Amino acid sequence: MKRKICVVITARPSYSRIRTALKAIKANPDLELQLVAAASTLLDQYGNAIRYMEQDGFEIASKVYMVVEGENLTTMAKTTGLGLLELATTFDNLKPDLVVTIADRYETIATAIAAAYMNIPLVHIQGGEVTGTIDEKVRHAVTKLADIHLVSTQKAAENVIRMGENPASVFITGCPSIDIADSVLKNPTIDFDPFVKYKGVGSVFDVKNKDYLVVMQHPVTTEYEQARAQILETLYAVKETGLPAFWFWPNVDAGSDGTSKGIRMFRENERPENIHFFKNMESEDFLRLVYNSRCLIGNSSVGIREASFLGIPTVNIGTREAGRERGANVLDVDYDRAQIKEAVKNQISNGRYASDPLYGSGDAGQKIAKILGEVALKSDKRLSY
């Protein structure tokens, strides 16, 4: 009988974080993939990630509508509560042998709680890392609820074990998003027109000369009331560089409404001639744009993970990625347009960095599928104090 692996994806970045593992699970004759699309993966304003899942040939076992609108701390809590209710029903219907939850977004704790209370062995991808905001609490809370830990780095493994988890339950696999970055390194040519394929809004410019920036900045949940002011500093900095820029829409977090409004107000009032705004892209297309850019700007973990592997200069803004392991490609600045502009100038002058395999070498998906097929199934544990 096939082992049923239920993977819950709640946001567009989580899909890229697990996509190659999904393909490996699907290809394994001893495993049955149960893919659950939940939360913002189902919403057009946040990129409609489910469309890319289906486009990649995955069958959706269940759709979980759980996002409460408002983009503030209260709606984050309510979204998590609604997700717990809906996911419990989903697991009862699917009856999986294992549930997989990814990383540290606040919705993932609903997956972890539902699986833990239903005595379903829980697998956590990318535990043990250190960052700022509510993600830090969520990630480590999920670690305590999880039975199997598939981590990206040696340090992350050590952190999970220091938290009292059984070393035999901790596996270093690398990050599946690096698998995609590895394929892009082997074929980095931009073979599509981003303006035709993904539409978006803003100025159109030539990407062939590789003289452009990529920007992705999310609200920080512990600073959500400052989201509009923070995004405006980056917007003005990018405009004042004069370089063309691909700008991607924020995640559905507390403060995303302020971030989005800041972008719209700036777009209408300043009418920047060097910025084009997109909601989402296929993973390979996005990373090809990143690879061929002069610099990545913002506070996305892409700058820490994929950009490090690709050797792309990154300007990391603010506290969202505070404490995360990083390579030499990252330069940290505050929410200040002058600092951002100066950092971009410095990073561009430095040029491309050497590829850093800190978060993996390109085979994480295969490793994860193999572990999921062989690991002992158990949902009880005793911590080491």
Residue pairs with C-beta under 8 A, 6 or more apart in sequence:
2 29
2 30
2 31
2 32
3 30
3 31
3 32
3 97
3 98
3 372
3 373
4 31
4 32
4 34
4 94
4 95
4 96
4 97
4 98
5 25
5 31
5 32
5 33
5 34
5 96
5 97
5 98
5 100
5 372
6 34
6 35
6 36
6 61
6 91
6 94
6 96
6 98
6 99
6 100
6 120
7 18
7 21
7 22
7 25
7 33
7 34
7 35
7 36
7 99
7 100
7 102
8 36
8 38
8 64
8 87
8 99
8 100
8 101
8 102
8 108
8 111
9 15
9 18
9 35
9 36
9 37
9 38
9 41
9 49
9 53
9 102
10 38
10 39
10 40
10 41
10 83
10 102
10 105
10 107
10 108
10 111
11 39
11 40
11 41
11 46
11 49
11 105
11 107
11 251
11 252
12 40
12 41
12 46
12 47
12 49
12 251
12 280
13 103
13 105
13 251
13 300
13 301
13 302
14 41
14 102
14 103
14 105
14 108
15 41
15 49
15 52
15 53
15 283
16 176
16 177
16 180
16 283
17 102
17 103
17 125
17 126
17 175
17 176
17 177
18 100
18 102
18 125
18 176
19 56
19 176
19 177
19 180
19 283
19 365
20 176
20 179
20 180
20 364
20 365
20 366
21 125
21 176
21 364
21 365
21 368
21 369
22 33
22 35
22 58
22 365
23 56
23 365
24 365
24 366
24 368
24 369
24 370
25 31
25 33
25 368
25 369
25 372
26 33
26 57
26 58
27 369
28 369
28 373
30 373
31 369
31 372
31 373
33 58
33 59
34 61
34 62
34 94
34 96
35 53
35 58
35 59
35 60
35 61
36 60
36 61
36 62
36 63
36 64
36 87
36 90
36 94
37 49
37 50
37 53
37 60
37 62
37 63
37 64
38 63
38 64
38 65
38 66
38 83
38 86
38 87
38 107
39 64
39 66
39 67
39 79
39 83
39 107
39 252
40 46
40 47
40 49
40 67
40 251
40 252
41 48
41 49
41 50
41 53
42 48
42 50
42 63
42 64
42 65
42 67
43 67
43 252
44 279
45 249
45 279
46 249
46 251
46 252
46 279
46 280
47 249
47 279
47 280
48 279
48 280
49 280
50 60
50 63
52 280
52 282
52 283
53 60
54 60
55 282
61 94
62 90
62 93
62 94
64 83
64 86
64 87
64 90
65 86
66 79
66 82
66 83
66 86
66 87
66 107
66 110
67 79
67 252
68 75
68 78
68 79
68 82
69 75
70 257
71 219
71 252
71 253
71 254
71 255
71 256
71 257
71 258
72 224
72 254
72 255
72 257
73 221
73 224
73 254
75 254
76 106
76 134
76 221
76 253
76 254
79 106
79 107
80 106
80 107
80 109
80 110
81 110
83 107
83 110
83 111
84 110
84 113
84 114
87 110
87 111
87 114
87 115
88 114
88 117
88 118
91 99
91 114
91 115
91 118
91 120
92 118
96 120
97 120
97 121
97 377
98 120
98 121
98 122
98 123
98 148
98 372
98 375
98 377
99 111
99 114
99 115
99 120
99 121
99 122
99 123
100 122
100 123
100 124
100 125
100 372
101 108
101 111
101 112
101 115
101 122
101 123
101 124
101 125
101 142
101 146
102 108
102 125
102 126
103 125
103 126
103 135
103 139
104 126
104 129
104 131
104 135
104 136
104 138
104 139
104 142
105 135
105 138
105 251
106 134
106 135
106 138
106 221
106 253
108 138
108 142
109 138
109 141
109 142
109 145
112 122
112 124
112 141
112 142
112 145
112 146
113 145
115 121
115 122
115 145
116 122
116 145
116 379
119 379
120 379
121 147
121 148
121 377
121 378
121 379
122 145
122 146
122 147
122 148
122 379
123 146
123 147
123 148
123 149
123 150
123 372
123 375
124 142
124 143
124 145
124 146
124 148
124 149
124 150
125 150
125 176
125 368
126 139
126 150
126 151
126 152
126 156
126 175
127 139
127 140
127 142
127 143
127 146
127 149
127 150
127 151
127 156
127 160
128 139
128 143
128 149
128 151
128 153
128 155
128 156
128 157
128 158
128 159
128 160
128 163
129 139
129 151
129 152
129 153
129 156
129 159
129 324
129 325
130 136
130 159
130 322
130 323
130 324
130 325
131 139
131 301
131 320
131 321
131 322
131 323
131 324
132 220
132 222
132 319
132 320
132 321
132 322
132 323
133 220
133 221
133 222
133 319
133 320
134 221
134 222
135 221
136 323
140 163
143 149
143 160
143 163
143 165
144 163
144 383
147 169
147 378
147 379
147 381
148 169
148 171
148 371
148 375
149 157
149 160
149 165
149 169
149 170
149 171
150 171
150 173
150 368
150 371
151 157
151 160
151 170
151 171
151 172
151 173
152 172
152 173
152 174
152 175
152 305
152 359
152 360
152 364
153 172
153 325
153 358
153 359
154 172
155 325
156 172
156 325
157 170
157 171
157 172
160 170
161 167
161 170
164 383
164 384
164 385
165 381
165 383
165 384
166 381
166 384
169 381
171 367
171 371
173 360
173 364
173 367
173 368
173 371
174 359
174 360
174 361
174 362
174 363
174 364
174 367
175 305
175 359
175 360
175 364
176 360
176 364
176 365
176 368
177 283
177 302
177 305
177 306
177 359
178 305
178 306
178 309
178 357
178 359
178 360
178 361
178 362
178 364
179 360
179 362
179 363
179 364
179 365
180 283
180 284
180 287
180 306
181 287
181 305
181 306
181 309
181 310
181 362
182 309
182 361
182 362
183 284
183 362
184 284
184 287
184 288
184 291
184 310
185 291
185 309
185 310
185 355
188 288
188 291
188 292
189 288
190 207
190 208
190 288
190 289
190 292
191 288
192 285
194 200
194 207
194 246
194 276
194 278
194 281
194 285
194 289
195 204
195 276
197 285
198 278
198 279
198 280
198 281
198 285
199 278
200 276
200 277
200 278
200 279
201 267
201 276
201 277
202 247
202 267
202 272
202 275
202 276
202 277
203 244
203 272
203 273
203 274
203 275
203 276
204 276
205 212
205 244
205 274
205 276
206 244
207 244
207 289
207 292
210 292
210 293
210 294
211 243
211 244
211 294
212 243
212 244
212 245
212 246
212 293
212 294
213 238
213 241
213 243
213 244
213 245
213 246
213 293
213 294
213 295
213 296
213 297
213 344
214 245
214 246
214 248
214 289
214 290
214 293
214 295
214 296
214 297
215 234
215 238
215 245
215 246
215 247
215 248
215 275
215 296
215 297
215 298
216 247
216 248
216 296
216 297
216 298
216 299
216 300
216 302
216 303
217 230
217 231
217 234
217 250
217 259
217 297
217 298
217 299
217 300
217 317
218 250
218 251
218 253
218 256
218 259
218 298
218 299
218 300
218 320
219 227
219 230
219 231
219 250
219 251
219 253
219 254
219 255
219 256
219 258
219 259
220 226
220 227
220 230
220 255
220 299
220 318
220 319
220 320
221 253
221 254
221 255
222 319
223 230
223 255
223 318
223 319
224 253
224 254
224 255
224 258
225 255
225 258
226 255
226 258
226 335
227 255
227 256
227 257
227 258
227 259
227 262
228 258
228 259
228 261
228 262
228 265
229 262
229 335
230 259
230 317
230 318
230 335
231 258
231 259
231 262
231 263
231 266
232 262
232 266
233 335
233 336
233 337
233 340
234 297
234 298
234 317
234 335
234 337
234 340
235 262
235 263
235 266
235 270
235 272
235 275
236 266
236 270
236 337
237 297
237 337
237 338
237 340
237 341
237 344
238 245
238 247
238 272
238 274
238 275
238 297
238 340
239 270
239 272
239 274
239 275
240 337
240 341
241 274
241 341
241 344
241 345
242 274
243 274
243 294
243 344
244 274
244 275
244 276
245 274
245 275
245 276
245 297
246 276
246 278
246 289
246 293
247 263
247 275
247 276
247 277
247 278
248 277
248 278
248 279
248 280
248 281
248 286
249 260
249 263
249 277
249 278
249 279
249 280
250 256
250 259
250 260
263 277
266 272
267 275
267 277
281 289
287 306
287 310
290 296
290 302
290 306
290 307
290 310
290 312
291 310
291 312
293 312
294 313
294 347
294 348
295 312
295 313
295 314
295 315
295 344
295 347
295 348
296 302
296 303
296 307
296 312
296 313
296 314
296 315
297 314
297 315
297 317
297 340
297 344
298 315
298 316
298 317
299 316
299 317
299 318
299 320
299 321
301 321
301 324
303 312
303 314
303 315
303 316
303 321
303 329
303 330
304 314
304 316
304 321
304 324
304 325
304 326
304 327
304 330
304 359
305 359
307 313
307 314
307 329
307 330
308 314
308 326
308 327
308 329
308 330
308 353
308 355
308 356
308 358
308 359
309 355
309 356
309 357
309 358
309 359
309 360
310 355
311 329
311 352
311 353
311 354
311 355
311 356
312 329
312 352
312 353
313 329
313 331
313 347
313 348
313 350
313 351
313 352
313 353
314 329
314 330
314 331
314 347
315 331
315 333
315 340
315 343
315 344
315 347
316 326
316 330
316 331
316 332
316 333
317 333
317 334
317 335
317 340
318 334
318 335
325 358
325 359
326 358
327 353
327 356
327 358
328 353
328 354
328 356
329 353
329 356
331 343
331 346
331 347
333 339
333 340
333 343
